Amino acid sequence: MPELETVENTPSPVTEARLLNDLRALGIARGDTLIVHTAMYKIGWVCGREVAVVRALIRAVGPTGMLVMPAHSGDNSEPSDWGNPPVPESWFTTIRESMPAYCRQETPSRCMGRVAECFRTYPGTRRSAHPHVSWCARGPGAAWLLRGHRFGRPCFGPQSPLGRLYRRNAKVLLLGVGYDNCTALHMAEALNPATPRQSAGAAVRVRGRRVWQSWREIEMDSDRFPQIGEAYELAGGEAIRGKVGNADCRVVRVKPLVDYGLAWLQTHPAEPSVPADAQP
């Protein structure tokens, strides 16, 4: 959204102090472990932009809490799986040979939003080693949360950072976004035996040398996450609603949402895809 339109749609400047008050009204408290997904433009005109949002979130969980955001870098992945946008098959080999190796400090996030990218570079933030679905965290326990998250291991399974957040029953703040942005539901996919597996790949460093590494991973599909979220709430799942700035928000807990999502996926199996050349 152009900044002038944002100004015109914001009754008064959204300050860090107001953001903190709004977060408190949503039940975000000191000591919380909080996963955040954001759409910056939905908040309105923020005095201090993304930095003010990150500062307010850090203050909300306090020195004993932990702030967590995804820092996925989906462009460092198997190019044959790309669909947004796809690239010509003739490019695949060049991409696999030339993609820079994943680096926690240098590799930017992709499609995670301005707040998540600001948090990635914020002093004190740590990042996991997975080349295309990494997490960032700040606070006590961040090193414990992120350790061992690398290629070749289930990226959203019980031993992943998301699995640890599930066991801790962390809170999820959907700040101006819906369940389609809720990464926690990928754990429901990972736990579902019916979820298809596919080849995955990324440029990484192995013993100091840049290589293209391949492995098997779940086939992630967030298209049905809004249906899961809606059904979860209709079934009585707790979701605290409110606003942060101008943005509509929800706060949910990871464990009950993932448990419900797994049961929903098992009772609503996905229809098998029909190859394009087989369609009438």
C-alpha positions, 0 to 999 in steps of 0.5 A, a space after each residue: 500500500 502506498 504510504 500516502 494511502 496508509 496515512 489517509 487511512 490512519 486516524 492518528 499515528 500508531 506509536 510504540 506505546 500504543 502497540 504495546 498497550 494493544 498487545 497487552 489487551 490481547 493477553 500478550 504478557 511478560 514471559 510468553 513464548 510468542 510466534 508472530 506473523 504480520 502484515 505491516 501495512 494493515 497496522 497503519 502509519 507506524 511512527 518508527 516503522 518496523 523497528 517500532 513494531 519489533 520493539 513493542 513485541 520485545 517489550 511485550 514478552 519482556 526479558 524472560 519471554 521469547 519472541 519467534 518469527 519465521 525467516 523462510 528463504 524459499 528461493 533457496 529451494 528445489 526450482 522444479 517445485 517453484 510455482 509463484 512464479 515458476 521458472 523454465 525447466 531450462 533454468 533448473 541446472 543453472 539455479 542448482 549450480 549458482 544459487 549462493 549457499 545459505 548463510 544465517 547472517 546474509 540470506 534474506 527472508 522471502 515473503 515473510 514481511 517487513 517486520 519479520 525481516 527487520 527482526 531477523 537483523 535485530 540485535 540479539 536475534 538468533 536464526 536456525 540453520 535450515 536453508 529454506 524454512 529457518 526460524 528466528 528467535 530472541 530471548 532465553 532459550 532461543 539457542 535451545 529452540 533453534 538447535 539442530 534445525 538443518 536440512 535433511 531432518 523433518 523441518 516441522 516435525 516433533 524435533 524441530 523448533 516448531 515441535 518444541 514450540 508445540 510442547 511449550 504450547 506457545 502463543 501465535 499472534 496473527 497480526 493483520 493476517 489469517 490462518 493461511 500465514 500460520 506456520 504452526 499448521 505445517 506441523 499438523 501436515 508433518 504429523 499426518 502420515 497421509 501427507 505426500 513427500 517430495 524431493 527438496 534441495 538447497 544450496 548449503 555449505 558442507 565442510 566449508 564447501 558450497 554444494 547443492 544438497 537434496 533430501 526428502 521433505 513433506 509437501 507443504 500446502 497452506 491453501 486449506 489452512 483458512 478452512 482449518 482455522 475457521 473450523 477450529 474456532 467454530 468447534 470452540 477453539 480459543 482465539 482471542 480477537 482484537 486490534 494492534 493499531 488498525 490491524 485485526 488480530 487473533 491470538 491462539 495456542 499452538 498445541 490445541 490448534 495443531 491437534 485440531 488441524 491434524 484431526 481435520 486433515 485426517 478426516 478431510 483428505 486432500 483430493 488427488 491432483 489431476 495432471 494438466 495433460 489429463 484434464 478435459 
